């Protein structure tokens, strides 16, 4: 059903209002008054059915928690626990009286992100751009000049090795057999643990032939289990349908080679890609590309997009610019990119690529500022959640990139309020 509304109109006899106790010049108080919560609720009300289930939690509460979570770079459990302890967070989410209990179960934020989906989270990002304009943190003309770059958004997976993947495949088959009461000839649980331990022990001692032998032993155990389970369910059509994704995943794992394509690096995140960006400190990263569009002057995030399949940067420029124009509701005139975008297909905008010659002094100065996007990416990774994506699946990649942009824009607005307060104090 439609979400309930937080009613704070009635006074309590022995409880003071937070609006009378908190500092009115606190940045979160100023930010909450800047937001048009009714407009935001009208944008997100379409994701709630009319007559289905119990009334949902207030939209302001959920959007406020998502904003605070990505502003501070917290997990679901941390933001809900911090909400109970911080009265400023409670006031920001629409509560004028101190609350002593958790407003929601932390795990329900997973369902809320899925309910909003990519379009709903994108609406929140579009709202942060309007809030930045209303606060004066950016000017309207700044939206016409942008910087575009790509980075790697690592997934929350362990560093992949063949032996670990084989061992996890064995555990997956044993778990499935236990859940569906499939009798196995042998589970290889103890032998697989011993083989994995020997693999790591020999690799640490640089005895690579022995380590490879133990890894092949794990692969043999996995193949035996796969064939055993397949024989046991030959007459069970229902189990064959249920276990078909697991069989396909293990078949890809058993058939892949060192130099093959479309390799599996994680069983619970099979879409993860191995990407090399030529960094000296980190040769390979496991995740997906993320394209980022920020304003040339202030660094406000206009668009963030997860790019799967490791595409060439130049082939993605037109699409990300189109989404950034829709988010900012402003036509982009100038784009500043690095040499990875050579060969792009954008013809209706001025695209300046690093190293371009024959420019005037003014445009040389603008092009040199292209590298200003790098610290913004660094803040999204260190202060936000772009440094490690904990959300599951391809949808989780899309949602995490957009939410990182939400947190980044909110940090710009909050810092703008802090600077104004410092100037007023002096």
C-alpha positions as CSV (number, residue, x, y, z in Angstrom):
1,X,0.0,0.0,0.0
2,X,1.0,3.7,-0.1
3,X,3.6,4.8,2.5
4,X,2.5,6.3,5.8
5,X,3.4,9.8,6.7
6,X,5.2,10.9,9.8
7,X,2.8,13.0,11.8
8,X,4.6,15.4,14.2
9,X,1.7,17.9,14.5
10,X,0.6,16.9,18.0
11,X,2.7,18.1,21.0
12,X,3.8,15.7,23.8
13,X,3.5,17.1,27.3
14,X,6.9,16.0,28.6
15,X,8.9,15.6,25.4
16,X,10.6,18.6,23.8
17,X,10.8,18.9,20.0
18,X,14.1,18.3,18.3
19,X,13.6,21.5,16.4
20,X,13.8,23.4,19.7
21,X,16.9,21.6,20.9
22,X,19.2,21.2,17.9
23,X,21.5,23.8,16.5
24,X,19.5,25.5,13.7
25,X,22.8,26.3,11.9
26,X,23.9,22.7,11.7
27,X,24.6,21.7,8.1
28,X,22.1,18.8,8.2
29,X,19.3,21.1,9.5
30,X,20.0,23.6,6.7
31,X,20.2,20.8,4.1
32,X,16.8,19.3,5.3
33,X,15.2,22.7,4.9
34,X,16.6,23.1,1.5
35,X,15.0,19.9,0.2
36,X,11.5,19.9,-1.2
37,X,10.4,16.7,0.4
38,X,6.9,16.8,-1.1
39,X,8.3,17.0,-4.6
40,X,10.7,14.1,-3.9
41,X,7.8,12.0,-2.5
42,X,5.7,12.7,-5.6
43,X,8.5,11.5,-7.8
44,X,8.9,8.2,-5.8
45,X,5.2,7.5,-5.0
46,X,4.9,5.6,-8.3
47,X,6.9,2.7,-6.9
48,X,4.2,1.9,-4.3
49,X,1.1,-0.1,-5.2
50,X,-2.3,1.1,-4.1
51,X,-3.8,-2.0,-2.6
52,X,-1.1,-4.5,-1.9
53,X,0.2,-5.4,1.6
54,X,0.6,-3.3,4.7
55,X,1.4,0.5,4.5
56,X,5.0,1.1,3.7
57,X,7.5,3.2,5.7
58,X,7.6,7.0,5.0
59,X,9.4,7.9,1.8
60,X,11.4,10.6,3.6
61,X,12.7,8.1,6.1
62,X,14.0,5.7,3.4
63,X,15.4,8.4,1.1
64,X,17.0,10.1,4.1
65,X,18.7,6.8,5.2
66,X,20.0,6.2,1.7
67,X,21.3,9.7,1.5
68,X,23.0,9.5,4.9
69,X,24.4,6.1,4.1
70,X,26.2,7.2,1.0
71,X,27.1,10.6,2.4
72,X,29.1,8.9,5.2
73,X,29.9,5.7,3.3
74,X,28.2,3.4,5.8
75,X,26.8,-0.1,5.6
76,X,23.0,-0.9,6.1
77,X,23.6,-1.9,9.7
78,X,25.7,1.1,10.5
79,X,23.4,3.7,9.2
80,X,20.3,2.3,11.0
81,X,22.2,2.0,14.3
82,X,23.7,5.5,13.9
83,X,20.2,6.9,13.2
84,X,19.0,5.8,16.6
85,X,22.0,7.6,18.3
86,X,22.1,10.8,16.2
87,X,19.2,13.2,16.7
88,X,20.3,15.3,13.7
89,X,19.8,12.2,11.5
90,X,16.3,11.7,12.9
91,X,15.3,15.3,12.3
92,X,16.7,15.0,8.7
93,X,14.5,12.0,8.1
94,X,11.4,13.8,9.3
95,X,11.1,13.1,13.0
96,X,10.7,16.0,15.4
97,X,10.8,13.8,18.6
98,X,13.6,11.7,19.7
99,X,13.2,8.0,18.7
100,X,14.7,5.2,20.8
101,X,14.1,2.2,18.5
102,X,15.4,1.3,15.0
103,X,13.0,2.7,12.4
104,X,13.4,-0.3,10.1
105,X,15.3,-3.6,10.0
106,X,18.7,-3.0,8.3
107,X,18.1,-5.8,5.8
108,X,15.0,-4.1,4.5
109,X,17.2,-1.4,2.8
110,X,18.0,-4.2,0.3
111,X,14.3,-4.4,-0.7
112,X,13.9,-0.7,-0.8
113,X,16.8,-0.3,-3.3
114,X,15.3,-3.0,-5.4
115,X,11.9,-1.4,-5.2
116,X,13.2,2.0,-6.4
117,X,15.4,0.4,-9.0
118,X,17.7,2.2,-11.3
119,X,15.0,4.8,-12.3
120,X,14.1,5.6,-8.8
121,X,17.7,6.0,-7.6
122,X,18.4,8.1,-10.7
123,X,15.5,10.5,-9.6
124,X,17.3,11.0,-6.3
125,X,20.5,11.9,-8.1
126,X,18.6,14.3,-10.3
127,X,17.2,15.9,-7.2
128,X,20.6,16.4,-5.7
129,X,21.6,18.4,-8.8
130,X,18.5,20.7,-8.2
131,X,19.4,21.0,-4.6
132,X,23.0,22.0,-5.4
133,X,21.6,24.7,-7.8
134,X,19.2,26.0,-5.1
135,X,21.9,26.1,-2.5
136,X,24.2,28.0,-4.7
137,X,26.9,25.3,-4.6
138,X,27.0,25.3,-8.4
139,X,25.8,27.7,-11.1
140,X,23.5,26.9,-13.9
141,X,26.3,27.7,-16.5
142,X,28.6,25.1,-14.9
143,X,26.4,22.3,-16.1
144,X,27.3,23.1,-19.7
145,X,31.0,22.2,-19.3
146,X,31.8,18.7,-18.0
147,X,34.7,16.3,-17.5
148,X,34.2,12.6,-18.3
149,X,36.3,9.7,-17.2
150,X,36.1,6.1,-16.3
151,X,37.3,4.1,-13.3
152,X,37.0,0.6,-11.9
153,X,34.4,-0.2,-9.3
154,X,35.8,-3.3,-7.6
155,X,33.3,-6.0,-6.5
156,X,33.4,-7.4,-3.0
157,X,35.0,-10.7,-3.9
158,X,38.0,-12.6,-2.8
159,X,41.1,-12.6,-5.0
160,X,40.3,-15.5,-7.4
161,X,42.4,-18.6,-7.7
162,X,41.6,-21.9,-9.4
163,X,41.9,-23.8,-6.2
164,X,39.5,-21.5,-4.3
165,X,36.9,-21.6,-7.0
166,X,37.1,-25.4,-7.2
167,X,36.7,-25.6,-3.4
168,X,33.7,-23.3,-3.5
169,X,32.1,-25.3,-6.3
170,X,32.5,-28.5,-4.2
171,X,30.8,-26.7,-1.2
172,X,28.0,-25.5,-3.5
173,X,27.2,-29.1,-4.7
174,X,27.4,-30.5,-1.2
175,X,25.0,-27.8,0.1
176,X,22.6,-28.3,-2.8
177,X,22.6,-32.1,-2.2
178,X,21.9,-31.6,1.5
179,X,19.0,-29.1,0.8
180,X,17.3,-31.4,-1.7
181,X,18.1,-34.7,0.1
182,X,20.3,-36.0,-2.8
183,X,22.4,-39.0,-1.6
184,X,26.0,-38.7,-2.7
185,X,28.6,-41.4,-3.0
186,X,31.2,-39.2,-1.4
187,X,31.2,-35.5,-0.4
188,X,35.0,-35.0,-0.5
189,X,34.6,-32.4,2.2
190,X,37.7,-33.4,4.2
191,X,39.8,-34.2,1.2
192,X,39.0,-30.9,-0.5
193,X,39.9,-28.9,2.6
194,X,43.2,-30.8,2.8
195,X,43.9,-30.2,-0.9
196,X,43.2,-26.5,-0.6
197,X,45.4,-26.2,2.4
198,X,48.2,-28.0,0.6
199,X,47.8,-25.8,-2.4
200,X,48.3,-22.6,-0.4
201,X,51.1,-24.2,1.6
202,X,53.1,-25.2,-1.5
203,X,52.4,-21.9,-3.3
204,X,53.8,-20.0,-0.3
205,X,56.9,-22.1,-0.4
206,X,57.2,-21.5,-4.2
207,X,56.7,-25.2,-4.9
208,X,54.5,-24.5,-7.9
209,X,54.4,-28.0,-9.4
210,X,53.2,-29.5,-6.1
211,X,50.6,-26.6,-5.8
212,X,49.4,-27.3,-9.3
213,X,49.0,-31.0,-8.5
214,X,46.8,-30.2,-5.5
215,X,44.8,-27.8,-7.6
216,X,44.2,-30.5,-10.2
217,X,43.1,-32.8,-7.4
218,X,40.4,-30.3,-6.4
219,X,39.3,-30.0,-10.0
220,X,39.0,-33.8,-10.1
221,X,36.9,-33.9,-6.9
222,X,34.6,-31.2,-8.3
223,X,34.1,-33.1,-11.6
224,X,33.3,-36.3,-9.7
225,X,30.7,-34.5,-7.6
226,X,29.1,-32.9,-10.6
227,X,28.7,-36.2,-12.4
228,X,27.4,-37.9,-9.2
229,X,24.7,-35.3,-8.7
230,X,23.7,-35.5,-12.3
231,X,23.3,-39.2,-12.1
232,X,21.2,-39.0,-8.9
233,X,18.7,-36.5,-10.4
234,X,18.3,-38.1,-13.9
235,X,14.7,-39.0,-13.1
236,X,13.9,-35.8,-11.2
237,X,12.9,-33.2,-13.8
238,X,12.1,-30.6,-11.1
239,X,15.6,-30.8,-9.6
240,X,17.2,-30.6,-13.0
241,X,15.4,-27.3,-13.6
242,X,16.4,-25.9,-10.2
243,X,20.1,-27.0,-10.4
244,X,20.5,-26.1,-14.1
245,X,22.2,-22.7,-13.3
246,X,24.6,-24.3,-11.0
247,X,25.5,-27.0,-13.5
248,X,26.1,-24.4,-16.2
249,X,28.3,-22.3,-13.9
250,X,30.4,-25.3,-12.8
251,X,30.7,-26.4,-16.4
252,X,32.1,-23.0,-17.4
253,X,34.5,-23.2,-14.4
254,X,35.8,-26.7,-15.4
255,X,36.2,-25.8,-19.0
256,X,37.9,-22.4,-18.7
257,X,41.6,-22.1,-19.4
258,X,44.2,-19.6,-18.3
259,X,44.1,-17.5,-21.5
260,X,40.4,-18.1,-22.3
261,X,37.6,-15.5,-22.5
262,X,34.5,-15.0,-20.3
263,X,36.2,-16.5,-17.3
264,X,34.5,-16.9,-14.0
265,X,36.2,-15.2,-11.1
266,X,33.5,-15.7,-8.5
267,X,30.7,-18.2,-8.1
268,X,28.3,-15.8,-6.3
269,X,29.2,-12.9,-8.7
270,X,29.8,-14.7,-12.1
271,X,29.5,-11.4,-14.1
272,X,32.6,-9.9,-12.5
273,X,35.3,-9.0,-15.0
274,X,39.1,-8.8,-14.7
275,X,40.2,-5.3,-15.9
276,X,43.7,-4.0,-16.2
277,X,44.1,-0.2,-16.2
278,X,47.9,-0.2,-16.2
279,X,48.3,0.9,-12.6
280,X,51.6,0.2,-11.0
281,X,50.1,-0.4,-7.5
282,X,47.2,-2.6,-8.7
283,X,47.7,-4.6,-11.9
284,X,44.3,-6.2,-12.1
285,X,41.0,-5.2,-10.6
286,X,37.9,-7.4,-10.4
287,X,34.6,-5.6,-10.9
288,X,33.2,-3.4,-13.7
289,X,33.9,-0.1,-15.3
290,X,32.1,3.0,-14.1
291,X,31.7,6.1,-16.2
292,X,31.6,9.4,-14.3
293,X,30.5,12.9,-15.6
294,X,31.2,15.9,-13.4
295,X,31.0,19.6,-13.9
296,X,34.2,21.3,-15.0
297,X,34.3,23.8,-12.2
298,X,32.8,22.4,-9.0
299,X,32.9,18.7,-9.7
300,X,29.2,18.1,-9.2
301,X,28.3,14.6,-10.4
302,X,25.8,14.8,-13.3
303,X,25.9,11.1,-14.3
304,X,27.3,7.8,-13.2
305,X,26.9,4.6,-15.2
306,X,28.1,1.0,-14.7
307,X,29.6,-0.3,-17.9
308,X,29.7,-4.1,-18.2
309,X,31.7,-6.0,-20.8
310,X,34.8,-3.7,-20.4
311,X,33.9,-1.4,-23.4
312,X,36.2,1.1,-25.0
313,X,35.8,4.5,-23.3
314,X,35.2,6.3,-26.6
315,X,32.3,4.1,-27.5
316,X,30.4,5.1,-24.3
317,X,30.8,8.8,-24.4
318,X,27.6,9.7,-26.4
319,X,25.4,7.6,-24.1
320,X,26.7,8.9,-20.8
321,X,26.5,12.5,-22.0
322,X,22.9,12.0,-23.0
323,X,22.0,10.7,-19.5
324,X,23.9,13.6,-17.9
325,X,21.9,16.1,-20.0
326,X,18.7,14.5,-18.9
327,X,19.8,14.6,-15.2
328,X,20.9,18.2,-15.3
329,X,18.1,19.3,-17.7
330,X,20.8,21.3,-19.5
331,X,22.5,20.9,-22.9
332,X,26.2,20.2,-22.5
333,X,28.4,22.3,-24.7
334,X,32.0,21.4,-23.9
335,X,33.4,18.0,-22.8
336,X,37.0,17.5,-21.6
337,X,38.3,13.9,-21.7
338,X,41.6,12.0,-21.7
339,X,43.2,10.1,-24.6
340,X,41.1,7.0,-23.9
341,X,38.2,8.7,-25.7
342,X,39.9,9.1,-29.1
343,X,37.6,7.8,-31.8
344,X,34.3,8.9,-30.1
345,X,31.2,9.5,-32.1
346,X,30.0,12.7,-30.5
347,X,29.5,15.4,-33.2
348,X,27.1,18.0,-31.6
349,X,29.5,19.0,-28.8
350,X,33.0,20.4,-28.5
351,X,35.1,17.5,-27.2
352,X,38.6,18.4,-26.0
353,X,41.0,15.5,-25.7
354,X,44.2,15.7,-23.6
355,X,47.3,16.5,-25.7
356,X,45.3,18.4,-28.3
357,X,47.5,21.1,-30.0
358,X,46.7,24.4,-31.5
359,X,44.5,25.7,-28.7
360,X,44.3,29.2,-27.4
361,X,45.7,30.0,-23.9
362,X,42.2,30.0,-22.5
363,X,41.3,26.5,-23.7
364,X,44.7,25.2,-22.8
365,X,43.9,26.3,-19.2
366,X,40.5,24.6,-19.4
367,X,41.9,21.4,-20.7
368,X,44.6,21.2,-18.0
369,X,41.8,21.2,-15.5
370,X,40.6,17.9,-16.9
371,X,42.7,16.0,-14.3
372,X,40.5,17.7,-11.6
373,X,38.1,14.7,-11.9
374,X,40.7,12.4,-10.4
375,X,40.4,13.7,-6.8
376,X,36.6,13.6,-7.1
377,X,36.9,9.9,-8.1
378,X,39.2,9.4,-5.1
379,X,36.7,11.0,-2.7
380,X,33.9,8.7,-4.1
381,X,36.2,5.7,-3.4
382,X,37.5,6.8,0.0
383,X,34.6,8.7,1.4
384,X,31.8,7.0,-0.5
385,X,31.3,3.4,-1.6
386,X,32.8,3.4,-5.0
387,X,36.0,1.8,-3.7
388,X,34.2,-1.6,-3.1
389,X,30.7,-2.5,-4.2
390,X,28.8,-4.7,-1.8
391,X,25.5,-4.8,-3.7
392,X,24.8,-8.1,-5.5
393,X,24.4,-8.7,-9.2
394,X,24.4,-6.4,-12.3
395,X,21.5,-4.4,-10.8
396,X,23.7,-3.8,-7.7
397,X,26.5,-2.4,-9.9
398,X,24.0,0.1,-11.5
399,X,22.5,1.1,-8.1
400,X,25.8,1.5,-6.3
401,X,27.3,3.8,-9.0
402,X,24.3,6.1,-8.9
403,X,24.2,6.2,-5.1
404,X,27.9,7.1,-5.0
405,X,27.0,10.1,-7.1
406,X,24.2,11.0,-4.7
407,X,26.6,10.9,-1.7
408,X,29.2,12.9,-3.6
409,X,26.7,15.7,-4.5
410,X,25.5,15.8,-0.9
411,X,29.1,16.2,0.3
412,X,29.5,19.2,-2.1
413,X,26.3,20.8,-0.7
414,X,27.2,20.1,2.9
415,X,30.7,21.6,2.4
416,X,29.1,24.6,0.8
417,X,27.0,25.2,3.9
418,X,30.1,24.7,6.1
419,X,32.0,27.3,4.2
420,X,29.2,29.8,4.4
421,X,28.9,29.3,8.2
422,X,32.7,29.8,8.6
423,X,32.5,33.0,6.6
424,X,29.5,34.2,8.6
425,X,31.4,33.4,11.9
426,X,34.4,35.5,10.8
